[in-house]
Amino acid sequence: MPDIFDVMAERRSIRKYLEEDVSERDLNIILEAACSAPSAGNLQAYDIVVVRDPTKRKLLAKASYNQTFMARAPVHLVFFSVPRRSARVYGPRGMELYSLQDATIAATFAMLAAHALGYGTCWVGAFDDNAVRGILDAPQDRRPVAIITIGRPGESGYRTSRMKMERFIFEDEYGRPFHHTKTMDKLIRPGCN
């Protein structure tokens, strides 16, 4: 299995999938990875819906502003934030921020685990919240945060450029450039130097 730096360097957004299922074993590993993600107060203020039904996958693609590639991925993981679970301990900040962070970190862990197992993924964040809730019969107080499509890649994806780090990483105060030395050439994408 690749190390974490290889996984981060090699992961790409995949929008073409082979007609091959995600094994139960691998799906369970991916879900366990998601659930191992850090969360505020260990409350895990998120729910995950595993979607394998082809009709629901097509409906999710439509609800995602007709991103038709999604329907070809054999598995969708839909991450919902559960604001009240976090608010019980952290009040408004938990409601507005921590539950959202919990869901996104869990989605990221799932995505990286899937890549490590040889699957392609794509993070989908553009969708109609109410339509997604309706398709999955989710409670109104759940907020869909991300849909991660998973399947064996039918393409290699492509590298995307990144802004130069000095444009957005600062030291000690906002606006003071952080001076860094490239240490992970394999990880650093073009433009991120």
C-alpha positions as CSV (number, residue, x, y, z in Angstrom):
1,M,0.0,0.0,0.0
2,P,1.4,3.5,-0.9
3,D,2.4,5.9,1.9
4,I,0.3,8.9,2.6
5,F,2.6,11.3,0.7
6,D,2.3,9.2,-2.4
7,V,-1.5,9.1,-2.0
8,M,-1.7,12.9,-1.7
9,A,0.7,13.4,-4.7
10,E,-1.0,11.0,-7.0
11,R,-4.7,11.5,-6.2
12,R,-6.7,13.2,-9.1
13,S,-10.3,13.9,-9.6
14,I,-11.7,11.1,-11.7
15,R,-14.8,11.5,-13.9
16,K,-14.6,8.3,-15.9
17,Y,-15.1,4.9,-14.2
18,L,-14.9,1.3,-15.3
19,E,-17.8,-1.0,-14.9
20,E,-16.5,-2.7,-11.8
21,D,-18.0,-2.7,-8.3
22,V,-16.3,-1.5,-5.2
23,S,-15.7,-4.6,-3.1
24,E,-17.5,-4.9,0.3
25,R,-14.1,-5.2,2.0
26,D,-12.8,-2.1,0.4
27,L,-15.9,-0.1,1.0
28,N,-15.7,-1.0,4.7
29,I,-12.1,0.0,4.8
30,I,-13.0,3.4,3.2
31,L,-15.9,3.9,5.7
32,E,-13.7,3.0,8.6
33,A,-11.1,5.5,7.4
34,A,-13.8,8.2,7.2
35,C,-14.9,7.4,10.7
36,S,-11.3,7.6,12.0
37,A,-11.0,11.3,11.0
38,P,-10.6,13.8,13.8
39,S,-13.7,15.6,14.9
40,A,-14.5,18.3,17.4
41,G,-15.0,16.8,20.8
42,N,-15.0,13.4,19.1
43,L,-18.7,14.0,18.4
44,Q,-18.5,12.9,14.7
45,A,-21.2,15.4,13.8
46,Y,-21.9,13.9,10.4
47,D,-23.8,11.1,8.8
48,I,-22.8,9.2,5.7
49,V,-25.2,7.6,3.2
50,V,-23.7,4.9,0.9
51,V,-25.5,5.0,-2.4
52,R,-25.2,2.1,-4.8
53,D,-28.6,2.0,-6.3
54,P,-28.3,3.1,-10.0
55,T,-31.5,5.1,-10.0
56,K,-30.5,7.1,-7.0
57,R,-27.0,7.7,-8.4
58,K,-28.7,9.1,-11.6
59,L,-31.0,11.3,-9.5
60,L,-28.0,12.5,-7.5
61,A,-26.2,13.4,-10.7
62,K,-29.2,15.3,-11.8
63,A,-29.5,17.1,-8.4
64,S,-25.8,18.0,-8.9
65,Y,-26.6,20.2,-11.8
66,N,-26.5,17.4,-14.3
67,Q,-23.0,16.2,-13.6
68,T,-23.8,13.0,-15.6
69,F,-20.4,11.4,-15.0
70,M,-21.5,10.7,-11.4
71,A,-24.0,8.1,-12.4
72,R,-21.2,5.9,-13.8
73,A,-19.4,5.6,-10.4
74,P,-20.7,2.5,-8.7
75,V,-20.6,4.1,-5.2
76,H,-21.5,7.6,-3.9
77,L,-20.8,8.5,-0.3
78,V,-23.0,11.4,0.6
79,F,-21.7,13.3,3.7
80,F,-24.2,15.2,5.8
81,S,-23.3,17.5,8.6
82,V,-25.4,17.1,11.8
83,P,-25.3,20.6,13.3
84,R,-27.3,19.8,16.4
85,R,-25.0,17.0,17.4
86,S,-22.1,19.5,17.7
87,A,-24.2,22.3,19.0
88,R,-25.1,20.3,22.1
89,V,-21.5,20.8,23.3
90,Y,-20.3,23.8,21.3
91,G,-23.3,25.9,20.8
92,P,-23.6,28.2,17.8
93,R,-20.0,27.6,16.7
94,G,-20.5,23.8,16.7
95,M,-23.8,24.3,14.8
96,E,-22.3,26.6,12.1
97,L,-18.7,25.4,11.8
98,Y,-17.6,22.3,13.7
99,S,-20.2,20.0,12.2
100,L,-19.2,21.2,8.7
101,Q,-15.5,20.6,9.5
102,D,-16.3,17.1,10.9
103,A,-18.1,16.1,7.7
104,T,-15.4,17.5,5.3
105,I,-12.5,15.9,7.2
106,A,-14.3,12.6,7.1
107,A,-15.0,13.0,3.4
108,T,-11.3,13.7,2.8
109,F,-10.2,10.6,4.8
110,A,-12.6,8.5,2.7
111,M,-11.3,10.0,-0.5
112,L,-7.6,9.3,0.4
113,A,-8.4,5.8,1.6
114,A,-10.2,5.0,-1.7
115,H,-7.2,6.3,-3.7
116,A,-4.8,4.2,-1.6
117,L,-6.9,1.1,-2.5
118,G,-6.7,1.8,-6.2
119,Y,-10.1,3.6,-6.7
120,G,-10.7,6.9,-8.4
121,T,-12.8,9.5,-6.7
122,C,-14.3,12.9,-7.3
123,W,-15.4,15.4,-4.7
124,V,-18.8,16.9,-5.8
125,G,-19.9,20.0,-3.9
126,A,-22.2,21.6,-6.4
127,F,-25.7,20.3,-5.8
128,D,-29.2,21.3,-4.7
129,D,-29.3,20.6,-1.0
130,N,-33.0,20.1,-0.9
131,A,-33.0,17.7,-3.8
132,V,-30.2,15.6,-2.3
133,R,-32.1,15.4,1.0
134,G,-35.2,14.4,-0.8
135,I,-33.6,11.7,-2.9
136,L,-32.1,10.1,0.2
137,D,-35.0,10.8,2.5
138,A,-32.7,12.7,4.9
139,P,-34.0,14.8,7.8
140,Q,-34.4,18.5,7.1
141,D,-31.9,19.4,9.8
142,R,-29.1,17.5,7.9
143,R,-27.0,19.5,5.5
144,P,-25.4,17.7,2.6
145,V,-21.8,18.8,2.4
146,A,-20.1,16.6,-0.2
147,I,-20.8,13.7,-2.5
148,I,-17.7,11.5,-3.1
149,T,-18.0,9.3,-6.2
150,I,-15.9,6.1,-6.0
151,G,-15.0,3.5,-8.6
152,R,-12.1,1.9,-10.6
153,P,-10.7,4.8,-12.7
154,G,-11.3,4.8,-16.4
155,E,-8.8,7.6,-16.8
156,S,-5.7,8.8,-15.1
157,G,-6.9,12.3,-14.4
158,Y,-4.7,15.3,-14.9
159,R,-2.6,17.5,-12.7
160,T,-4.0,20.9,-11.9
161,S,-1.8,23.9,-11.3
162,R,-1.6,25.5,-7.9
163,M,-0.9,29.0,-6.7
164,K,2.5,29.8,-5.5
165,M,2.6,29.3,-1.7
166,E,3.9,32.8,-1.0
167,R,0.5,34.1,-2.2
168,F,-1.5,32.5,0.6
169,I,0.8,31.1,3.3
170,F,2.0,33.6,5.9
171,E,4.2,33.6,8.9
172,D,3.3,35.0,12.3
173,E,0.8,37.5,10.9
174,Y,-1.3,37.9,7.8
175,G,0.6,39.2,4.8
176,R,4.1,38.3,6.1
177,P,5.4,35.7,3.6
178,F,6.4,32.3,4.8
179,H,9.7,31.3,3.4
180,H,9.9,27.7,2.6
181,T,12.3,25.2,1.1
182,K,11.0,22.6,-1.3
183,T,11.3,19.3,0.5
184,M,8.7,17.1,-1.1
185,D,9.3,17.5,-4.8
186,K,7.2,14.4,-5.5
187,L,4.3,15.9,-3.6
188,I,4.5,19.5,-4.7
189,R,2.3,20.1,-7.8
190,P,3.4,22.5,-10.5
191,G,3.1,26.1,-9.4
192,C,3.1,25.2,-5.7
193,N,6.7,26.2,-4.9
